[in-house]
Amino acid sequence: MKHLLVFLFSFGLSAAVFGQYSAFRELYLIELEKEKCLELFEITKEKKDPLMMAYHGASLAMLADFGFNPVKKMEQFNTGSELITIAIELDPKNIEIRLIRLSIQLEAPDFLGFNCCVNQDLSAVKNALKNNWLSSDSNYKMKIMSFFEHRGITLY
């Protein structure tokens, strides 16, 4: 997970919402850094809605990468992945949450067992992109494309 490009997006949301989530995007479309993960953790700890819950879960899962105790790292990753799973159960059509889960699944080691929905989430992301998802934010779309291209995944 050291090379996880964290990406949080606000697809198809209004300008007001775009501003609300811009702080997350600043912390998520970067090389994995402990300080940025901690900052993301802090600004999402309220977990008031499914999207915030997913961001918070992602921050926990990523922070596990910086721990030393294997048991605590596993517990932290599992807590993070559980929050992401709950967020999807609460808002299953939210592509942004599916992208968060997909990014964590793609970067997590297989032994963690958090890879149940890669194909399902990838299909949802591909369909959304085909339907002009992110048409108003080409910068983030390019970063997303780069994330997947780096992993040998074609989105179109």
N, C-alpha and C positions, 0 to 999 in steps of 0.2 A: 504494500500500500504506500510505500515511500514515494512513488511516482504518480500517485493519484492526483489528477488535475481536478480540483474541486470545482464543481460547477453548479451554481444555483441560478435559476432563470425565472423570469416572470413572463410566461408565454401567453400572449393574447390578453394581457391585463391592461387596465386603464393607466393613464399617466400618473394618477394619484397612487395607485398600487405599485407602479413601477418605481416611484420614488421611495415608497415604503420598503421595498425589498432590495433597493440598490446597495445597501450596506452588506447584505449577504453576498451579492454578486461580486463585490469587491474582494471578499474573503474566499470565495469559492472557485473562481477561475484562475487558480494559481498553482504552483508547485506546492506540495504538501509541506507546510511549515508549522511547527508546534505553536508558535505565537499566534498565527492566524487561526489555527484550530481553536485555541483557547478563547480568542476574541469572538469567534463564531459561537462557541459554547455559551459565552456570557450573554450575547445579545439574543440568543434563542431560548434561554432557559425558562422563560415564561410559558412556552408551549401552549398558547391560547387557541390555536387552530391546527388542523392537520398539517398544513404546510410548515408551520413553525416547528411542530413536533418532528416532522421529517428532517428538517435542517438540524434540529438539536440531536436527533438520533445519528445523523451523519457526522456531526462534530464529535460525539462520543466514540463512534466506531473508528474515526480517524485518529483521535487522541490515544486510543488503545495501542496504536503503532509506536508510541513514544514511551510506553511503560517498560518497566524492568521485570516485574513479577509476572510470570506467565499465567498464573491463575487469575490475578487481577486484570490482566490484559484481556483474557477471555471473557471475564464477567462484564467488563466495560464494553467490549465489542458486542456481546450478546444483548446488553441493555440498549445500546444504540440501534442494533438491527431490529429489536423488538419494537422500539418506538417508530421506526420507519414502517414496519409491518402494520402496526396499529393505525398509523396515519393513512395508509392505503386502504385499510378496511373502512375508515371513516369517510374517505373521499376517493373511491376507486377509479374515477374518471380523470383525476388530476394528473396530467402528463408530467408536470414538474416533479411531483412526488415520485412517480414511476422512474423518472430520470435519476433522481437521487438514489433510489434503490438500485437501479441498474448500475450506476457508477460504483457504488460500494460493492455490489456483487461481482463486478468485473475485476476489481482490485483485491478483493479478499482472498486469502488462501483457501483452497478447496476444503481443507480439513475443518474449517470453521462451519461448513454446512450451510452457508448463506448464499445459495445459488439456485434456489428453487424456481425462480421466475425470470431468468435471463431472457429466454425466448419470448415469453409473453410481454415483458416490458420493452424489449427491443422492437417487437412488432408494433406496439402502441406508439413508440417514438417515431418509427418509420412512417406509420400511417399519418401521424400528426404533421410531420414534416412535408409529406406529400400534399397535405391539405393546407399548405401555406402557413403552418405554424411558425412563428417567428418572422413573418414577412416584414414586420415593422422594426425588427432589431437584427440587422444583418451581422453586426459585430459578434453578438452572442451566438448566432447561428454558425458563424465561421469557427468560433472556438469549440462549439459542440462537435462540429464536423471534424475538426482537428483531433479532438479527444478520441473519437471513434476510429478515425483513419490511423492514428498511432497504434491502435490495437488490431488493425486489419479488418475492421468492420465497415462495410459499405452501407450507408443509410438510404441511398437511392437506387 
